[in-house]
Amino acid sequence: MPAEPTPALLPKAASWLRRRSWSAADRPVRALLEAKQAAGPAGTISVVLPALDEEATVGDIVRTVRRELMEELPLVDELVVVDSGSVDGTAAAAAAAGARVVHRDDILPRLPAAPGKGEVLWRSLLVTSGEIVCFVDADLRAFDPTFVSGIIGPLLTEPDIQLVKAMYDRPLEVASSGSATGDAAIVPSGGGRVTELVARPLLNLHWPELAGFVQPLGGEYAARRSLLERLPFPTGYGVELGLLVDALEVAGLDALAQVDVGVRHHRHQDGQALGRMAATIYRTALERLDRTHRLKASADLVHPLLTQFTRDPRTRAFTAHTHPVTAVERPPMHTVPEYANRHGR
């Protein structure tokens, strides 16, 4: 029998994919510097690294950004690491490499901090000043500066673009079976498991306009402050999906873009951590479907707990561990008095 035809993307998403997807090589960094200078204050750039126990990698990322995008080429104006409670040497390593380090709990101290990456990103808006804000995960290895320059490029050269996501290959490194040397086997496209199993199905089914995003959950993205300050921030793992869906609603599809920056190497989570991440992302999606009246949900249909099991090595019995699926969100930053006072919004 002939194979079934491959379904096409929604026409609007297919058109977006052609027009709003680029490679970092499309915009040489020298051209970006000229565009930045022409933009004046609107071209100021802050790079933010949210960090929790990333001593092994954060210093190399900071040194690369400082050397190549601040000293050799003055493209980035501000480099900030927001430490969310590390117990290792993350803060010291970041400071030694040249970043300004701010502890999460020192930002907006009147409001007790919630755990999670999204909380750190939200609070970072209060301690940065660039009109373009670029977020980069602090666990990247073999870091390439195009992870920054590539995604800020469209924001400097395309006035209508408001948010840019990085896209890349995500190889999965797993220990080789029977290896005595600790060698790792590489699964070329094995990373991004939560993306493929949870986020991509949700986006394709409920927000098909966003189906063209290659890495919707990627932690490397840049946006105009004028957009970020109007968006609610999920405090946990749901922040990337939440921001992308809300940016679509606030700014429209044509204001969003993606740039190919190569290959992303990073630390991988274990299966149970991925389960918690998936549950939080799913709940973030449900909140947005309910908020826009696209899902009829009542309190008894949402059970915000996730139970996982581990085998007790002594009894060999399975032990249950229950985790909350958090959905705390912070309001748009422009509604926070301290932010309005600082930026005159």
Secondary structure, 3 states (H helix, E strand, C coil): CCCCCCCCCCHHHHHHHHHCEEEHHHCCHHHHHHHHHHHHHHHCEEEEEEECCCHHHHHHHHHHHHHHHHHCCCCCCEEEEEECCCCCCHHHHHHHHCCEEEEHHHCCCCCCCCCCHHHHHHHHHHHCCCCEEEECCCCEECCCCHHHHHHHHHHHHCCCCCEEEEEEECCEEEECCCCCCCCEEEECCCCCHHHHHHHHHHHHHHCHHHCCCCCCCCCCEEEEHHHHCCCCEECCCCHHHHHHHHHHHHHCHHHEEEEEEEECEECCCCHHHHHHHHHHHHHHHHHHHHHCCCCCCCHHHCCCEEEEEEECCCCCCEEEEEEECCCCEECCHHHCHHHHHHHCC
